Amino acid sequence: MSNSYGFGGEEIREESSWRYPLGIFVATLLLCAVFLYHYVGPSVDDLQGSTPNPTISEERVRITVGDRIFFVPANHTIYPKDRREKVTEDLHLYAIWPTMNGYTPARRQDFIEDEPGSRRIDVQIRRRDSVFSEQQRLEQLYLPHVVDKAGQPGDYQLTQFTFKEARANAPTNGYAGKDMYMGEAADGELLVLFCYKDQEEKTIPSQCYRRLDFSENVSIRYAFDRAYLPDWREIDTQVRRFIITLTDAAGA
């Protein structure tokens, strides 16, 4: 920047010729950076570890849920947030039936898409939020809403129960669109399964699930495709065995 003097001795300052082009260049660079970050950079879900990104790593991570510590192999998770040592209210794990193995590239579609007929078993470990046992839930929460409390003999050594239809003048019981099955697990314990009924529109996956108590403060909910209902007893055994292996510090 140079100085000169006009009439009356007043100083005149001349601005450098490169200042404005430089400002425009910097502004353009910043706008490009923002544009690229928006379309290419990590999203909020990416930063939080909530974007599906399975791994083949079998490295174990120590995670505490309720009163139990679990050593979780990374390849049984889909989300990076579940591969960080932490104390959490719930943990989502996945395995392939019937091997109960974790993720492999060959099973990517099962792990990510979970399409009808998928062999993926979803396992949720969470802090127990109910004081009722499975037997108490059956007697106090489920059976009052079925058509016949004795049930009907079903396939695969299960007793099938049908829930009453929801009425317009009565609040829904929350079980519409589901069948309930009762059976005896391999260890002789009561087992209660819920299965979503098949739907033409497939708005809800045709899955079956069971909720069971693992400890005083931890419950387990596992779900599998209804196509594998004939294997319900073996699935239950393998899932519980899988959970036990996660509590073994020697395997960490």
C-alpha positions in Angstrom: 0.0 0.0 0.0 1.5 3.4 -1.0 0.7 7.0 0.1 0.4 10.2 -1.8 -0.9 13.7 -1.1 -3.7 15.6 -2.9 -4.7 19.3 -2.9 -4.5 20.8 0.6 -1.9 18.3 1.7 -4.5 15.6 2.4 -3.0 12.1 2.4 -4.4 9.6 -0.1 -4.0 5.9 0.5 -3.9 3.5 -2.4 -5.1 -0.1 -1.7 -3.0 -3.0 -2.8 -4.3 -4.5 -6.0 -4.1 -8.1 -4.7 -6.2 -7.7 -1.5 -9.6 -8.2 -3.1 -8.7 -11.1 -5.3 -7.1 -12.8 -2.3 -10.2 -12.3 -0.2 -12.4 -13.8 -3.0 -10.0 -16.8 -3.3 -10.1 -17.5 0.5 -13.9 -17.2 0.6 -14.2 -19.6 -2.4 -11.8 -22.0 -0.7 -13.8 -22.0 2.5 -17.1 -22.6 0.6 -15.5 -25.5 -1.3 -14.3 -27.0 1.9 -17.8 -26.8 3.5 -19.3 -28.2 0.3 -16.9 -31.2 0.3 -17.4 -31.9 4.0 -21.1 -31.9 3.6 -21.1 -34.4 0.7 -18.0 -36.4 1.4 -17.0 -35.9 5.0 -18.3 -38.0 8.0 -21.8 -37.5 9.1 -23.0 -37.1 12.7 -23.8 -40.9 12.7 -20.3 -41.6 11.4 -18.8 -39.6 14.3 -21.0 -41.3 16.8 -20.3 -44.8 15.5 -23.9 -45.3 14.5 -23.4 -46.1 10.8 -23.4 -49.8 9.9 -19.8 -50.9 9.4 -19.1 -54.6 10.3 -15.6 -55.9 10.7 -13.9 -59.3 10.5 -11.8 -58.6 13.6 -12.3 -60.9 16.5 -10.7 -58.6 19.0 -12.7 -58.5 22.2 -14.0 -55.4 23.9 -14.9 -55.1 27.6 -18.5 -53.8 27.9 -20.5 -53.6 31.1 -24.3 -54.0 31.1 -26.1 -54.0 34.4 -24.3 -56.2 36.9 -22.4 -58.2 34.2 -19.2 -57.7 32.2 -19.1 -59.0 28.7 -16.1 -59.5 26.4 -17.5 -58.9 23.0 -15.8 -60.0 19.7 -15.8 -57.1 17.3 -17.1 -59.3 14.4 -20.4 -59.8 16.3 -21.2 -56.1 16.1 -22.4 -54.0 13.2 -21.9 -50.5 14.7 -18.5 -49.1 15.7 -20.0 -47.6 18.8 -20.4 -51.2 20.1 -16.6 -51.8 19.8 -15.6 -49.3 22.5 -15.0 -50.2 26.2 -18.0 -48.7 28.0 -20.8 -49.1 30.5 -24.1 -49.1 28.7 -27.8 -49.7 29.1 -28.0 -52.0 26.1 -25.8 -53.8 23.6 -26.7 -55.1 20.1 -24.9 -58.2 18.8 -25.4 -60.4 15.8 -24.6 -64.0 14.8 -25.2 -66.3 11.8 -27.3 -69.4 12.3 -26.5 -72.2 12.7 -22.8 -71.7 13.3 -23.2 -68.6 15.6 -20.2 -67.1 13.8 -19.7 -63.4 13.5 -19.4 -61.2 10.3 -17.6 -62.4 7.2 -17.7 -60.6 3.8 -19.6 -63.6 2.4 -22.4 -62.9 4.9 -22.5 -59.1 4.4 -26.0 -59.1 3.0 -27.3 -61.1 6.0 -25.6 -58.7 8.5 -26.6 -55.4 6.8 -29.8 -56.0 4.9 -31.5 -58.7 7.1 -33.8 -59.7 4.2 -36.5 -62.4 4.5 -34.9 -65.8 5.1 -31.8 -64.2 6.5 -29.8 -66.4 8.9 -28.9 -63.5 11.1 -29.8 -63.8 14.8 -30.1 -60.5 16.6 -29.1 -60.5 20.3 -29.9 -57.6 22.6 -28.3 -57.5 26.0 -29.9 -54.8 28.2 -30.3 -53.6 31.7 -33.4 -55.4 33.1 -36.4 -53.1 33.3 -39.0 -55.5 34.7 -39.3 -57.2 38.1 -41.4 -60.0 36.5 -39.9 -63.3 35.6 -40.8 -65.0 32.4 -43.4 -67.1 34.2 -44.9 -64.1 35.8 -45.0 -62.2 32.5 -46.8 -65.1 30.9 -49.4 -65.3 33.7 -50.0 -61.7 34.4 -49.2 -59.9 31.1 -49.8 -62.3 28.2 -52.4 -64.9 29.1 -55.1 -62.4 30.1 -55.2 -61.2 26.4 -55.4 -64.6 24.6 -58.5 -66.3 23.2 -57.9 -69.6 24.9 -55.6 -69.8 28.0 -55.1 -73.5 27.4 -53.8 -72.8 23.9 -53.8 -75.2 20.9 -51.2 -77.9 20.1 -48.9 -76.4 17.5 -46.1 -77.6 15.3 -42.5 -78.3 16.5 -43.6 -79.3 20.1 -45.0 -75.9 20.8 -48.4 -74.7 22.2 -49.8 -71.9 20.2 -51.9 -69.0 21.6 -54.0 -66.5 19.7 -54.5 -63.0 21.0 -57.9 -61.3 21.1 -58.5 -58.9 18.3 -58.1 -55.2 19.2 -61.5 -53.4 19.5 -62.2 -49.8 18.5 -63.7 -49.0 22.0 -60.8 -50.6 23.9 -57.1 -49.9 24.1 -54.9 -52.2 22.2 -53.1 -54.9 24.2 -49.9 -54.4 22.2 -49.9 -58.0 20.9 -51.9 -57.5 17.7 -50.3 -59.1 14.7 -48.4 -61.6 16.8 -48.7 -65.3 17.7 -47.5 -66.6 21.0 -45.9 -70.0 21.5 -45.0 -71.8 24.7 -42.6 -74.7 25.0 -40.0 -76.3 27.1 -36.4 -75.3 26.6 -33.6 -77.9 26.5 -32.9 -77.3 30.2 -36.5 -77.9 31.1 -37.3 -74.2 31.6 -40.5 -72.5 30.4 -39.9 -70.8 27.1 -42.3 -68.1 25.6 -41.8 -67.1 21.9 -43.6 -64.3 20.0 -43.7 -64.4 16.2 -45.0 -61.7 14.0 -47.6 -63.0 11.6 -46.8 -63.1 7.9 -47.9 -60.0 6.1 -48.4 -59.4 2.4 -46.9 -55.9 2.6 -44.0 -57.0 4.9 -44.1 -53.8 6.9 -42.9 -55.7 9.9 -40.2 -58.4 9.5 -41.5 -61.9 10.0 -39.4 -62.6 13.1 -39.7 -64.6 16.2 -38.3 -63.4 19.5 -37.8 -64.4 23.1 -37.1 -62.3 26.1 -35.4 -64.1 29.0 -33.7 -63.1 32.3 -29.9 -63.6 32.4 -29.2 -62.2 35.8 -30.9 -60.0 38.4 -30.1 -56.9 36.4 -29.6 -58.1 32.9 -32.2 -59.5 30.4 -31.6 -61.0 26.9 -33.8 -60.5 23.9 -33.0 -62.5 20.8 -34.8 -62.6 17.4 -34.6 -64.8 14.3 -36.4 -65.2 11.0 -39.7 -67.0 11.4 -38.5 -69.5 8.7 -36.3 -71.0 11.4 -39.1 -71.6 13.9 -38.6 -75.4 13.5 -35.2 -74.9 15.1 -36.5 -72.9 18.0 -35.1 -75.1 20.8 -31.6 -75.4 19.3 -31.5 -71.6 18.6 -32.4 -70.9 22.2 -29.7 -73.3 23.5 -27.0 -71.8 21.1 -27.9 -68.2 22.0 -27.6 -68.8 25.7 -24.4 -70.7 25.2 -23.1 -67.8 23.1 -23.9 -65.3 25.9 -22.1 -67.4 28.4 -18.9 -67.3 26.2 -19.0 -63.5 26.3 -18.7 -63.5 30.1 -15.5 -65.6 30.0 -12.6 -63.3 30.7 -10.1 -66.0 29.8 -11.3 -65.6 26.2 -10.6 -61.9 26.1 
